[in-house]
Amino acid sequence: MLYTLSYSPYDCDIATLLRTIRLKADLLLWADGVIAGLKNSPILYMLKTAPLTLYALKNDILARGLYDYFSYDILIINYTEFVTLTEKNQQQIAW
């Protein structure tokens, strides 16, 4: 299952998102959702304890000037890799 987060983690209910996640899920942070990937943030800590693989779109990180502040625990991908990720996951839930 692919979950996508496009809103700031401070504008949505991350705890509810994490309760809905199944084992071995993928979570893509994109648009304002990349804010969740900032180093040492409490939101990042919550995401890292969930049973999922974290991804973020590089263009969205760069557009917000967050690259130097972004966690190394998240796989940074481009649009081509995003397409591959959607092909891998038959279902998607957008947040």
PDB file with one MODEL, atoms N, CA, C and O in Angstrom:
MODEL        1
ATOM      1  N   MET A   1       0.842  -1.174   0.000  1.00  0.00           N
ATOM      2  CA  MET A   1       0.000   0.000   0.000  1.00  0.00           C
ATOM      3  C   MET A   1       0.888   1.237   0.000  1.00  0.00           C
ATOM      4  O   MET A   1       1.862   1.319   0.748  1.00  0.00           O
ATOM      5  N   LEU A   2       0.541   2.186  -0.838  1.00  0.00           N
ATOM      6  CA  LEU A   2       1.267   3.452  -0.898  1.00  0.00           C
ATOM      7  C   LEU A   2       0.415   4.544  -0.261  1.00  0.00           C
ATOM      8  O   LEU A   2      -0.725   4.774  -0.662  1.00  0.00           O
ATOM      9  N   TYR A   3       0.980   5.199   0.721  1.00  0.00           N
ATOM     10  CA  TYR A   3       0.348   6.357   1.339  1.00  0.00           C
ATOM     11  C   TYR A   3       1.125   7.579   0.874  1.00  0.00           C
ATOM     12  O   TYR A   3       2.353   7.548   0.800  1.00  0.00           O
ATOM     13  N   THR A   4       0.415   8.648   0.561  1.00  0.00           N
ATOM     14  CA  THR A   4       1.084   9.882   0.164  1.00  0.00           C
ATOM     15  C   THR A   4       0.624  11.009   1.080  1.00  0.00           C
ATOM     16  O   THR A   4      -0.557  11.129   1.403  1.00  0.00           O
ATOM     17  N   LEU A   5       1.574  11.819   1.485  1.00  0.00           N
ATOM     18  CA  LEU A   5       1.279  12.958   2.351  1.00  0.00           C
ATOM     19  C   LEU A   5       1.703  14.225   1.624  1.00  0.00           C
ATOM     20  O   LEU A   5       2.892  14.456   1.406  1.00  0.00           O
ATOM     21  N   SER A   6       0.722  15.046   1.248  1.00  0.00           N
ATOM     22  CA  SER A   6       1.022  16.273   0.511  1.00  0.00           C
ATOM     23  C   SER A   6       0.787  17.532   1.337  1.00  0.00           C
ATOM     24  O   SER A   6       1.093  18.635   0.884  1.00  0.00           O
ATOM     25  N   TYR A   7       0.253  17.380   2.530  1.00  0.00           N
ATOM     26  CA  TYR A   7      -0.003  18.529   3.406  1.00  0.00           C
ATOM     27  C   TYR A   7       1.062  18.609   4.491  1.00  0.00           C
ATOM     28  O   TYR A   7       1.695  17.611   4.835  1.00  0.00           O
ATOM     29  N   SER A   8       1.244  19.786   5.013  1.00  0.00           N
ATOM     30  CA  SER A   8       2.154  19.943   6.142  1.00  0.00           C
ATOM     31  C   SER A   8       1.706  19.015   7.266  1.00  0.00           C
ATOM     32  O   SER A   8       0.509  18.909   7.531  1.00  0.00           O
ATOM     33  N   PRO A   9       2.633  18.349   7.925  1.00  0.00           N
ATOM     34  CA  PRO A   9       2.246  17.459   9.024  1.00  0.00           C
ATOM     35  C   PRO A   9       1.607  18.218  10.182  1.00  0.00           C
ATOM     36  O   PRO A   9       1.005  17.615  11.071  1.00  0.00           O
ATOM     37  N   TYR A  10       1.739  19.524  10.169  1.00  0.00           N
ATOM     38  CA  TYR A  10       1.134  20.341  11.217  1.00  0.00           C
ATOM     39  C   TYR A  10      -0.291  20.758  10.850  1.00  0.00           C
ATOM     40  O   TYR A  10      -0.982  21.389  11.649  1.00  0.00           O
ATOM     41  N   ASP A  11      -0.729  20.400   9.629  1.00  0.00           N
ATOM     42  CA  ASP A  11      -2.088  20.697   9.176  1.00  0.00           C
ATOM     43  C   ASP A  11      -2.935  19.446   9.007  1.00  0.00           C
ATOM     44  O   ASP A  11      -4.043  19.525   8.478  1.00  0.00           O
ATOM     45  N   CYS A  12      -2.441  18.298   9.441  1.00  0.00           N
ATOM     46  CA  CYS A  12      -3.206  17.057   9.328  1.00  0.00           C
ATOM     47  C   CYS A  12      -2.947  16.192  10.558  1.00  0.00           C
ATOM     48  O   CYS A  12      -2.059  16.482  11.361  1.00  0.00           O
ATOM     49  N   ASP A  13      -3.723  15.143  10.690  1.00  0.00           N
ATOM     50  CA  ASP A  13      -3.645  14.277  11.868  1.00  0.00           C
ATOM     51  C   ASP A  13      -2.699  13.104  11.590  1.00  0.00           C
ATOM     52  O   ASP A  13      -3.135  12.050  11.126  1.00  0.00           O
ATOM     53  N   ILE A  14      -1.425  13.286  11.869  1.00  0.00           N
ATOM     54  CA  ILE A  14      -0.414  12.255  11.626  1.00  0.00           C
ATOM     55  C   ILE A  14      -0.705  10.999  12.441  1.00  0.00           C
ATOM     56  O   ILE A  14      -0.498   9.888  11.951  1.00  0.00           O
ATOM     57  N   ALA A  15      -1.176  11.154  13.660  1.00  0.00           N
ATOM     58  CA  ALA A  15      -1.464   9.990  14.510  1.00  0.00           C
ATOM     59  C   ALA A  15      -2.514   9.098  13.864  1.00  0.00           C
ATOM     60  O   ALA A  15      -2.389   7.874  13.904  1.00  0.00           O
ATOM     61  N   THR A  16      -3.544   9.688  13.269  1.00  0.00           N
ATOM     62  CA  THR A  16      -4.568   8.901  12.575  1.00  0.00           C
ATOM     63  C   THR A  16      -3.978   8.222  11.349  1.00  0.00           C
ATOM     64  O   THR A  16      -4.266   7.054  11.086  1.00  0.00           O
ATOM     65  N   LEU A  17      -3.164   8.936  10.607  1.00  0.00           N
ATOM     66  CA  LEU A  17      -2.494   8.341   9.448  1.00  0.00           C
ATOM     67  C   LEU A  17      -1.707   7.110   9.871  1.00  0.00           C
ATOM     68  O   LEU A  17      -1.803   6.064   9.229  1.00  0.00           O
ATOM     69  N   LEU A  18      -0.941   7.221  10.928  1.00  0.00           N
ATOM     70  CA  LEU A  18      -0.103   6.108  11.379  1.00  0.00           C
ATOM     71  C   LEU A  18      -0.937   4.925  11.868  1.00  0.00           C
ATOM     72  O   LEU A  18      -0.514   3.777  11.733  1.00  0.00           O
ATOM     73  N   ARG A  19      -2.107   5.187  12.430  1.00  0.00           N
ATOM     74  CA  ARG A  19      -2.973   4.087  12.879  1.00  0.00           C
ATOM     75  C   ARG A  19      -3.564   3.306  11.713  1.00  0.00           C
ATOM     76  O   ARG A  19      -3.915   2.138  11.874  1.00  0.00           O
ATOM     77  N   THR A  20      -3.678   3.927  10.548  1.00  0.00           N
ATOM     78  CA  THR A  20      -4.267   3.252   9.389  1.00  0.00           C
ATOM     79  C   THR A  20      -3.245   2.478   8.562  1.00  0.00           C
ATOM     80  O   THR A  20      -3.621   1.690   7.695  1.00  0.00           O
ATOM     81  N   ILE A  21      -1.977   2.691   8.818  1.00  0.00           N
ATOM     82  CA  ILE A  21      -0.926   2.081   7.995  1.00  0.00           C
ATOM     83  C   ILE A  21      -0.793   0.593   8.272  1.00  0.00           C
ATOM     84  O   ILE A  21      -0.765   0.147   9.419  1.00  0.00           O
ATOM     85  N   ARG A  22      -0.711  -0.157   7.183  1.00  0.00           N
ATOM     86  CA  ARG A  22      -0.494  -1.599   7.261  1.00  0.00           C
ATOM     87  C   ARG A  22       1.002  -1.896   7.290  1.00  0.00           C
ATOM     88  O   ARG A  22       1.830  -1.040   6.976  1.00  0.00           O
ATOM     89  N   LEU A  23       1.327  -3.124   7.673  1.00  0.00           N
ATOM     90  CA  LEU A  23       2.734  -3.539   7.698  1.00  0.00           C
ATOM     91  C   LEU A  23       3.362  -3.436   6.316  1.00  0.00           C
ATOM     92  O   LEU A  23       2.719  -3.694   5.299  1.00  0.00           O
ATOM     93  N   LYS A  24       4.610  -3.060   6.304  1.00  0.00           N
ATOM     94  CA  LYS A  24       5.415  -2.971   5.088  1.00  0.00           C
ATOM     95  C   LYS A  24       4.816  -2.027   4.049  1.00  0.00           C
ATOM     96  O   LYS A  24       4.872  -2.305   2.851  1.00  0.00           O
ATOM     97  N   ALA A  25       4.259  -0.942   4.493  1.00  0.00           N
ATOM     98  CA  ALA A  25       3.701   0.058   3.590  1.00  0.00           C
ATOM     99  C   ALA A  25       4.782   1.048   3.173  1.00  0.00           C
ATOM    100  O   ALA A  25       5.860   1.105   3.763  1.00  0.00           O
ATOM    101  N   ASP A  26       4.469   1.818   2.152  1.00  0.00           N
ATOM    102  CA  ASP A  26       5.344   2.889   1.691  1.00  0.00           C
ATOM    103  C   ASP A  26       4.639   4.220   1.933  1.00  0.00           C
ATOM    104  O   ASP A  26       3.434   4.337   1.713  1.00  0.00           O
ATOM    105  N   LEU A  27       5.387   5.214   2.384  1.00  0.00           N
ATOM    106  CA  LEU A  27       4.846   6.559   2.569  1.00  0.00           C
ATOM    107  C   LEU A  27       5.700   7.536   1.784  1.00  0.00           C
ATOM    108  O   LEU A  27       6.908   7.644   1.997  1.00  0.00           O
ATOM    109  N   LEU A  28       5.049   8.249   0.870  1.00  0.00           N
ATOM    110  CA  LEU A  28       5.735   9.264   0.073  1.00  0.00           C
ATOM    111  C   LEU A  28       5.362  10.643   0.589  1.00  0.00           C
ATOM    112  O   LEU A  28       4.184  10.989   0.674  1.00  0.00           O
ATOM    113  N   LEU A  29       6.370  11.421   0.930  1.00  0.00           N
ATOM    114  CA  LEU A  29       6.184  12.815   1.320  1.00  0.00           C
ATOM    115  C   LEU A  29       6.396  13.664   0.080  1.00  0.00           C
ATOM    116  O   LEU A  29       7.433  13.566  -0.575  1.00  0.00           O
ATOM    117  N   TRP A  30       5.424  14.491  -0.241  1.00  0.00           N
ATOM    118  CA  TRP A  30       5.562  15.367  -1.396  1.00  0.00           C
ATOM    119  C   TRP A  30       4.821  16.667  -1.119  1.00  0.00           C
ATOM    120  O   TRP A  30       4.071  16.762  -0.148  1.00  0.00           O
ATOM    121  N   ALA A  31       5.025  17.655  -1.958  1.00  0.00           N
ATOM    122  CA  ALA A  31       4.474  18.996  -1.740  1.00  0.00           C
ATOM    123  C   ALA A  31       4.848  19.436  -0.316  1.00  0.00           C
ATOM    124  O   ALA A  31       5.998  19.271   0.091  1.00  0.00           O
ATOM    125  N   ASP A  32       3.902  19.988   0.439  1.00  0.00           N
ATOM    126  CA  ASP A  32       4.220  20.434   1.802  1.00  0.00           C
ATOM    127  C   ASP A  32       4.444  19.276   2.765  1.00  0.00           C
ATOM    128  O   ASP A  32       4.910  19.487   3.885  1.00  0.00           O
ATOM    129  N   GLY A  33       4.123  18.069   2.349  1.00  0.00           N
ATOM    130  CA  GLY A  33       4.360  16.895   3.188  1.00  0.00           C
ATOM    131  C   GLY A  33       5.826  16.654   3.481  1.00  0.00           C
ATOM    132  O   GLY A  33       6.157  15.972   4.451  1.00  0.00           O
ATOM    133  N   VAL A  34       6.725  17.208   2.649  1.00  0.00           N
ATOM    134  CA  VAL A  34       8.158  17.008   2.889  1.00  0.00           C
ATOM    135  C   VAL A  34       8.619  17.652   4.196  1.00  0.00           C
ATOM    136  O   VAL A  34       9.695  17.329   4.699  1.00  0.00           O
ATOM    137  N   ILE A  35       7.824  18.545   4.741  1.00  0.00           N
ATOM    138  CA  ILE A  35       8.165  19.164   6.030  1.00  0.00           C
ATOM    139  C   ILE A  35       8.286  18.095   7.115  1.00  0.00           C
ATOM    140  O   ILE A  35       9.021  18.274   8.086  1.00  0.00           O
ATOM    141  N   ALA A  36       7.573  16.994   6.952  1.00  0.00           N
ATOM    142  CA  ALA A  36       7.629  15.895   7.929  1.00  0.00           C
ATOM    143  C   ALA A  36       9.000  15.233   7.970  1.00  0.00           C
ATOM    144  O   ALA A  36       9.300  14.509   8.918  1.00  0.00           O
ATOM    145  N   GLY A  37       9.828  15.463   6.973  1.00  0.00           N
ATOM    146  CA  GLY A  37      11.131  14.817   6.912  1.00  0.00           C
ATOM    147  C   GLY A  37      12.285  15.616   7.478  1.00  0.00           C
ATOM    148  O   GLY A  37      13.442  15.243   7.288  1.00  0.00           O
ATOM    149  N   LEU A  38      11.998  16.698   8.164  1.00  0.00           N
ATOM    150  CA  LEU A  38      13.077  17.510   8.726  1.00  0.00           C
ATOM    151  C   LEU A  38      13.794  16.776   9.853  1.00  0.00           C
ATOM    152  O   LEU A  38      13.163  16.128  10.687  1.00  0.00           O
ATOM    153  N   LYS A  39      15.111  16.887   9.866  1.00  0.00           N
ATOM    154  CA  LYS A  39      15.934  16.228  10.889  1.00  0.00           C
ATOM    155  C   LYS A  39      15.470  16.610  12.290  1.00  0.00           C
ATOM    156  O   LYS A  39      15.110  17.757  12.554  1.00  0.00           O
ATOM    157  N   ASN A  40      15.486  15.626  13.177  1.00  0.00           N
ATOM    158  CA  ASN A  40      15.226  15.821  14.608  1.00  0.00           C
ATOM    159  C   ASN A  40      13.836  16.345  14.956  1.00  0.00           C
ATOM    160  O   ASN A  40      13.627  16.837  16.065  1.00  0.00           O
ATOM    161  N   SER A  41      12.887  16.248  14.034  1.00  0.00           N
ATOM    162  CA  SER A  41      11.541  16.729  14.355  1.00  0.00           C
ATOM    163  C   SER A  41      10.737  15.621  15.040  1.00  0.00           C
ATOM    164  O   SER A  41      10.977  14.442  14.783  1.00  0.00           O
ATOM    165  N   PRO A  42       9.797  15.980  15.902  1.00  0.00           N
ATOM    166  CA  PRO A  42       8.962  14.961  16.550  1.00  0.00           C
ATOM    167  C   PRO A  42       8.102  14.204  15.545  1.00  0.00           C
ATOM    168  O   PRO A  42       7.787  13.033  15.756  1.00  0.00           O
ATOM    169  N   ILE A  43       7.725  14.859  14.461  1.00  0.00           N
ATOM    170  CA  ILE A  43       6.937  14.191  13.419  1.00  0.00           C
ATOM    171  C   ILE A  43       7.777  13.094  12.769  1.00  0.00           C
ATOM    172  O   ILE A  43       7.291  11.984  12.555  1.00  0.00           O
ATOM    173  N   LEU A  44       9.024  13.397  12.457  1.00  0.00           N
ATOM    174  CA  LEU A  44       9.911  12.399  11.860  1.00  0.00           C
ATOM    175  C   LEU A  44      10.077  11.208  12.791  1.00  0.00           C
ATOM    176  O   LEU A  44      10.060  10.061  12.343  1.00  0.00           O
ATOM    177  N   TYR A  45      10.236  11.468  14.069  1.00  0.00           N
ATOM    178  CA  TYR A  45      10.365  10.372  15.036  1.00  0.00           C
ATOM    179  C   TYR A  45       9.132   9.472  14.988  1.00  0.00           C
ATOM    180  O   TYR A  45       9.263   8.248  15.012  1.00  0.00           O
ATOM    181  N   MET A  46       7.945  10.056  14.919  1.00  0.00           N
ATOM    182  CA  MET A  46       6.706   9.271  14.828  1.00  0.00           C
ATOM    183  C   MET A  46       6.700   8.414  13.563  1.00  0.00           C
ATOM    184  O   MET A  46       6.323   7.243  13.605  1.00  0.00           O
ATOM    185  N   LEU A  47       7.113   8.994  12.448  1.00  0.00           N
ATOM    186  CA  LEU A  47       7.114   8.265  11.178  1.00  0.00           C
ATOM    187  C   LEU A  47       8.127   7.123  11.192  1.00  0.00           C
ATOM    188  O   LEU A  47       7.856   6.040  10.674  1.00  0.00           O
ATOM    189  N   LYS A  48       9.290   7.367  11.785  1.00  0.00           N
ATOM    190  CA  LYS A  48      10.340   6.345  11.808  1.00  0.00           C
ATOM    191  C   LYS A  48       9.975   5.141  12.668  1.00  0.00           C
ATOM    192  O   LYS A  48      10.520   4.056  12.466  1.00  0.00           O
ATOM    193  N   THR A  49       9.071   5.309  13.613  1.00  0.00           N
ATOM    194  CA  THR A  49       8.670   4.185  14.461  1.00  0.00           C
ATOM    195  C   THR A  49       7.546   3.366  13.837  1.00  0.00           C
ATOM    196  O   THR A  49       7.187   2.314  14.366  1.00  0.00           O
ATOM    197  N   ALA A  50       6.994   3.822  12.737  1.00  0.00           N
ATOM    198  CA  ALA A  50       5.910   3.103  12.051  1.00  0.00           C
ATOM    199  C   ALA A  50       6.496   2.039  11.120  1.00  0.00           C
ATOM    200  O   ALA A  50       7.641   2.156  10.683  1.00  0.00           O
ATOM    201  N   PRO A  51       5.700   0.991  10.816  1.00  0.00           N
ATOM    202  CA  PRO A  51       6.185  -0.095   9.953  1.00  0.00           C
ATOM    203  C   PRO A  51       6.096   0.260   8.468  1.00  0.00           C
ATOM    204  O   PRO A  51       5.311  -0.330   7.726  1.00  0.00           O
ATOM    205  N   LEU A  52       6.903   1.222   8.049  1.00  0.00           N
ATOM    206  CA  LEU A  52       6.834   1.654   6.656  1.00  0.00           C
ATOM    207  C   LEU A  52       8.185   2.108   6.147  1.00  0.00           C
ATOM    208  O   LEU A  52       9.124   2.332   6.911  1.00  0.00           O
ATOM    209  N   THR A  53       8.253   2.235   4.830  1.00  0.00           N
ATOM    210  CA  THR A  53       9.438   2.789   4.182  1.00  0.00           C
ATOM    211  C   THR A  53       9.107   4.218   3.783  1.00  0.00           C
ATOM    212  O   THR A  53       8.067   4.473   3.177  1.00  0.00           O
ATOM    213  N   LEU A  54       9.983   5.140   4.117  1.00  0.00           N
ATOM    214  CA  LEU A  54       9.743   6.557   3.867  1.00  0.00           C
ATOM    215  C   LEU A  54      10.455   7.019   2.599  1.00  0.00           C
ATOM    216  O   LEU A  54      11.629   6.719   2.380  1.00  0.00           O
ATOM    217  N   TYR A  55       9.713   7.759   1.769  1.00  0.00           N
ATOM    218  CA  TYR A  55      10.242   8.350   0.543  1.00  0.00           C
ATOM    219  C   TYR A  55       9.859   9.828   0.525  1.00  0.00           C
ATOM    220  O   TYR A  55       8.894  10.232   1.176  1.00  0.00           O
ATOM    221  N   ALA A  56      10.611  10.629  -0.216  1.00  0.00           N
ATOM    222  CA  ALA A  56      10.266  12.039  -0.411  1.00  0.00           C
ATOM    223  C   ALA A  56      10.702  12.462  -1.807  1.00  0.00           C
ATOM    224  O   ALA A  56      11.730  12.008  -2.311  1.00  0.00           O
ATOM    225  N   LEU A  57       9.913  13.333  -2.425  1.00  0.00           N
ATOM    226  CA  LEU A  57      10.249  13.833  -3.753  1.00  0.00           C
ATOM    227  C   LEU A  57      11.306  14.934  -3.660  1.00  0.00           C
ATOM    228  O   LEU A  57      11.131  15.939  -2.971  1.00  0.00           O
ATOM    229  N   LYS A  58      12.387  14.712  -4.364  1.00  0.00           N
ATOM    230  CA  LYS A  58      13.528  15.631  -4.320  1.00  0.00           C
ATOM    231  C   LYS A  58      13.155  17.043  -4.763  1.00  0.00           C
ATOM    232  O   LYS A  58      13.565  18.017  -4.131  1.00  0.00           O
ATOM    233  N   ASN A  59      12.380  17.164  -5.846  1.00  0.00           N
ATOM    234  CA  ASN A  59      12.017  18.494  -6.346  1.00  0.00           C
ATOM    235  C   ASN A  59      11.264  19.308  -5.304  1.00  0.00           C
ATOM    236  O   ASN A  59      11.452  20.521  -5.210  1.00  0.00           O
ATOM    237  N   ASP A  60      10.414  18.651  -4.521  1.00  0.00           N
ATOM    238  CA  ASP A  60       9.647  19.365  -3.501  1.00  0.00           C
ATOM    239  C   ASP A  60      10.529  19.777  -2.324  1.00  0.00           C
ATOM    240  O   ASP A  60      10.317  20.832  -1.725  1.00  0.00           O
ATOM    241  N   ILE A  61      11.509  18.952  -1.996  1.00  0.00           N
ATOM    242  CA  ILE A  61      12.465  19.311  -0.936  1.00  0.00           C
ATOM    243  C   ILE A  61      13.283  20.528  -1.371  1.00  0.00           C
ATOM    244  O   ILE A  61      13.454  21.479  -0.608  1.00  0.00           O
ATOM    245  N   LEU A  62      13.783  20.483  -2.599  1.00  0.00           N
ATOM    246  CA  LEU A  62      14.588  21.590  -3.121  1.00  0.00           C
ATOM    247  C   LEU A  62      13.767  22.869  -3.254  1.00  0.00           C
ATOM    248  O   LEU A  62      14.258  23.955  -2.946  1.00  0.00           O
ATOM    249  N   ALA A  63      12.529  22.748  -3.706  1.00  0.00           N
ATOM    250  CA  ALA A  63      11.675  23.923  -3.904  1.00  0.00           C
ATOM    251  C   ALA A  63      11.420  24.671  -2.600  1.00  0.00           C
ATOM    252  O   ALA A  63      11.181  25.878  -2.609  1.00  0.00           O
ATOM    253  N   ARG A  64      11.471  23.960  -1.491  1.00  0.00           N
ATOM    254  CA  ARG A  64      11.227  24.573  -0.187  1.00  0.00           C
ATOM    255  C   ARG A  64      12.524  24.908   0.552  1.00  0.00           C
ATOM    256  O   ARG A  64      12.491  25.379   1.689  1.00  0.00           O
ATOM    257  N   GLY A  65      13.664  24.664  -0.095  1.00  0.00           N
ATOM    258  CA  GLY A  65      14.956  24.983   0.518  1.00  0.00           C
ATOM    259  C   GLY A  65      15.280  24.135   1.733  1.00  0.00           C
ATOM    260  O   GLY A  65      15.966  24.590   2.648  1.00  0.00           O
ATOM    261  N   LEU A  66      14.785  22.893   1.745  1.00  0.00           N
ATOM    262  CA  LEU A  66      14.937  22.041   2.925  1.00  0.00           C
ATOM    263  C   LEU A  66      16.005  20.961   2.786  1.00  0.00           C
ATOM    264  O   LEU A  66      16.201  20.172   3.711  1.00  0.00           O
ATOM    265  N   TYR A  67      16.685  20.909   1.669  1.00  0.00           N
ATOM    266  CA  TYR A  67      17.596  19.787   1.414  1.00  0.00           C
ATOM    267  C   TYR A  67      18.646  19.615   2.517  1.00  0.00           C
ATOM    268  O   TYR A  67      18.905  18.491   2.944  1.00  0.00           O
ATOM    269  N   ASP A  68      19.243  20.692   2.974  1.00  0.00           N
ATOM    270  CA  ASP A  68      20.292  20.608   4.004  1.00  0.00           C
ATOM    271  C   ASP A  68      19.751  20.225   5.376  1.00  0.00           C
ATOM    272  O   ASP A  68      20.512  19.841   6.264  1.00  0.00           O
ATOM    273  N   TYR A  69      18.451  20.328   5.545  1.00  0.00           N
ATOM    274  CA  TYR A  69      17.821  20.047   6.843  1.00  0.00           C
ATOM    275  C   TYR A  69      17.047  18.738   6.841  1.00  0.00           C
ATOM    276  O   TYR A  69      16.379  18.398   7.818  1.00  0.00           O
ATOM    277  N   PHE A  70      17.142  18.002   5.729  1.00  0.00           N
ATOM    278  CA  PHE A  70      16.319  16.809   5.547  1.00  0.00           C
ATOM    279  C   PHE A  70      17.001  15.569   6.125  1.00  0.00           C
ATOM    280  O   PHE A  70      18.224  15.443   6.086  1.00  0.00           O
ATOM    281  N   SER A  71      16.200  14.671   6.652  1.00  0.00           N
ATOM    282  CA  SER A  71      16.711  13.460   7.297  1.00  0.00           C
ATOM    283  C   SER A  71      17.320  12.489   6.286  1.00  0.00           C
ATOM    284  O   SER A  71      16.810  12.314   5.180  1.00  0.00           O
ATOM    285  N   TYR A  72      18.412  11.872   6.691  1.00  0.00           N
ATOM    286  CA  TYR A  72      19.048  10.840   5.874  1.00  0.00           C
ATOM    287  C   TYR A  72      18.299   9.513   5.960  1.00  0.00           C
ATOM    288  O   TYR A  72      18.604   8.585   5.211  1.00  0.00           O
ATOM    289  N   ASP A  73      17.335   9.412   6.854  1.00  0.00           N
ATOM    290  CA  ASP A  73      16.565   8.179   7.022  1.00  0.00           C
ATOM    291  C   ASP A  73      15.457   8.030   5.989  1.00  0.00           C
ATOM    292  O   ASP A  73      14.772   7.008   5.957  1.00  0.00           O
ATOM    293  N   ILE A  74      15.279   9.031   5.151  1.00  0.00           N
ATOM    294  CA  ILE A  74      14.222   9.018   4.141  1.00  0.00           C
ATOM    295  C   ILE A  74      14.866   8.901   2.769  1.00  0.00           C
ATOM    296  O   ILE A  74      15.830   9.603   2.461  1.00  0.00           O
ATOM    297  N   LEU A  75      14.330   8.017   1.955  1.00  0.00           N
ATOM    298  CA  LEU A  75      14.838   7.840   0.595  1.00  0.00           C
ATOM    299  C   LEU A  75      14.323   8.981  -0.278  1.00  0.00           C
ATOM    300  O   LEU A  75      13.114   9.157  -0.428  1.00  0.00           O
ATOM    301  N   ILE A  76      15.226   9.739  -0.843  1.00  0.00           N
ATOM    302  CA  ILE A  76      14.855  10.861  -1.704  1.00  0.00           C
ATOM    303  C   ILE A  76      14.796  10.352  -3.136  1.00  0.00           C
ATOM    304  O   ILE A  76      15.761   9.790  -3.654  1.00  0.00           O
ATOM    305  N   ILE A  77      13.626  10.562  -3.775  1.00  0.00           N
ATOM    306  CA  ILE A  77      13.408  10.018  -5.117  1.00  0.00           C
ATOM    307  C   ILE A  77      13.005  11.124  -6.088  1.00  0.00           C
ATOM    308  O   ILE A  77      12.583  12.209  -5.688  1.00  0.00           O
ATOM    309  N   ASN A  78      13.148  10.812  -7.382  1.00  0.00           N
ATOM    310  CA  ASN A  78      12.717  11.737  -8.428  1.00  0.00           C
ATOM    311  C   ASN A  78      11.362  11.273  -8.977  1.00  0.00           C
ATOM    312  O   ASN A  78      10.795  10.294  -8.491  1.00  0.00           O
ATOM    313  N   TYR A  79      10.849  11.974  -9.984  1.00  0.00           N
ATOM    314  CA  TYR A  79       9.526  11.637 -10.515  1.00  0.00           C
ATOM    315  C   TYR A  79       9.485  10.260 -11.174  1.00  0.00           C
ATOM    316  O   TYR A  79       8.479   9.559 -11.066  1.00  0.00           O
ATOM    317  N   THR A  80      10.548   9.865 -11.846  1.00  0.00           N
ATOM    318  CA  THR A  80      10.592   8.539 -12.467  1.00  0.00           C
ATOM    319  C   THR A  80      10.504   7.452 -11.403  1.00  0.00           C
ATOM    320  O   THR A  80       9.797   6.460 -11.579  1.00  0.00           O
ATOM    321  N   GLU A  81      11.215   7.637 -10.313  1.00  0.00           N
ATOM    322  CA  GLU A  81      11.161   6.667  -9.214  1.00  0.00           C
ATOM    323  C   GLU A  81       9.792   6.680  -8.533  1.00  0.00           C
ATOM    324  O   GLU A  81       9.344   5.656  -8.017  1.00  0.00           O
ATOM    325  N   PHE A  82       9.129   7.833  -8.532  1.00  0.00           N
ATOM    326  CA  PHE A  82       7.771   7.921  -7.998  1.00  0.00           C
ATOM    327  C   PHE A  82       6.818   7.068  -8.836  1.00  0.00           C
ATOM    328  O   PHE A  82       5.959   6.377  -8.288  1.00  0.00           O
ATOM    329  N   VAL A  83       6.964   7.114 -10.151  1.00  0.00           N
ATOM    330  CA  VAL A  83       6.136   6.280 -11.028  1.00  0.00           C
ATOM    331  C   VAL A  83       6.380   4.806 -10.724  1.00  0.00           C
ATOM    332  O   VAL A  83       5.429   4.030 -10.641  1.00  0.00           O
ATOM    333  N   THR A  84       7.625   4.416 -10.560  1.00  0.00           N
ATOM    334  CA  THR A  84       7.960   3.034 -10.209  1.00  0.00           C
ATOM    335  C   THR A  84       7.330   2.644  -8.877  1.00  0.00           C
ATOM    336  O   THR A  84       6.850   1.521  -8.722  1.00  0.00           O
ATOM    337  N   LEU A  85       7.328   3.554  -7.927  1.00  0.00           N
ATOM    338  CA  LEU A  85       6.720   3.302  -6.621  1.00  0.00           C
ATOM    339  C   LEU A  85       5.212   3.086  -6.749  1.00  0.00           C
ATOM    340  O   LEU A  85       4.652   2.225  -6.071  1.00  0.00           O
ATOM    341  N   THR A  86       4.558   3.853  -7.604  1.00  0.00           N
ATOM    342  CA  THR A  86       3.117   3.667  -7.798  1.00  0.00           C
ATOM    343  C   THR A  86       2.818   2.364  -8.528  1.00  0.00           C
ATOM    344  O   THR A  86       1.784   1.743  -8.278  1.00  0.00           O
ATOM    345  N   GLU A  87       3.698   1.942  -9.419  1.00  0.00           N
ATOM    346  CA  GLU A  87       3.512   0.656 -10.098  1.00  0.00           C
ATOM    347  C   GLU A  87       3.680  -0.506  -9.124  1.00  0.00           C
ATOM    348  O   GLU A  87       3.010  -1.530  -9.259  1.00  0.00           O
ATOM    349  N   LYS A  88       4.557  -0.355  -8.160  1.00  0.00           N
ATOM    350  CA  LYS A  88       4.809  -1.394  -7.153  1.00  0.00           C
ATOM    351  C   LYS A  88       3.607  -1.590  -6.234  1.00  0.00           C
ATOM    352  O   LYS A  88       3.320  -2.708  -5.806  1.00  0.00           O
ATOM    353  N   ASN A  89       2.914  -0.506  -5.938  1.00  0.00           N
ATOM    354  CA  ASN A  89       1.783  -0.539  -5.009  1.00  0.00           C
ATOM    355  C   ASN A  89       0.471  -0.448  -5.780  1.00  0.00           C
ATOM    356  O   ASN A  89       0.226   0.528  -6.489  1.00  0.00           O
ATOM    357  N   GLN A  90      -0.364  -1.464  -5.640  1.00  0.00           N
ATOM    358  CA  GLN A  90      -1.622  -1.488  -6.382  1.00  0.00           C
ATOM    359  C   GLN A  90      -2.645  -0.501  -5.832  1.00  0.00           C
ATOM    360  O   GLN A  90      -3.537  -0.061  -6.558  1.00  0.00           O
ATOM    361  N   GLN A  91      -2.521  -0.155  -4.569  1.00  0.00           N
ATOM    362  CA  GLN A  91      -3.469   0.774  -3.957  1.00  0.00           C
ATOM    363  C   GLN A  91      -2.727   1.967  -3.377  1.00  0.00           C
ATOM    364  O   GLN A  91      -1.566   1.879  -2.977  1.00  0.00           O
ATOM    365  N   GLN A  92      -3.453   3.104  -3.348  1.00  0.00           N
ATOM    366  CA  GLN A  92      -2.864   4.325  -2.803  1.00  0.00           C
ATOM    367  C   GLN A  92      -3.902   5.059  -1.968  1.00  0.00           C
ATOM    368  O   GLN A  92      -5.078   5.122  -2.327  1.00  0.00           O
ATOM    369  N   ILE A  93      -3.451   5.608  -0.859  1.00  0.00           N
ATOM    370  CA  ILE A  93      -4.288   6.466  -0.028  1.00  0.00           C
ATOM    371  C   ILE A  93      -3.569   7.798   0.111  1.00  0.00           C
ATOM    372  O   ILE A  93      -2.421   7.855   0.552  1.00  0.00           O
ATOM    373  N   ALA A  94      -4.255   8.866  -0.271  1.00  0.00           N
ATOM    374  CA  ALA A  94      -3.669  10.207  -0.213  1.00  0.00           C
ATOM    375  C   ALA A  94      -4.113  10.927   1.050  1.00  0.00           C
ATOM    376  O   ALA A  94      -5.286  10.891   1.421  1.00  0.00           O
ATOM    377  N   TRP A  95      -3.158  11.585   1.706  1.00  0.00           N
ATOM    378  CA  TRP A  95      -3.432  12.404   2.893  1.00  0.00           C
ATOM    379  C   TRP A  95      -3.046  13.819   2.607  1.00  0.00           C
ATOM    380  O   TRP A  95      -3.191  14.685   3.469  1.00  0.00           O
TER     381      TRP A  95
ENDMDL
END
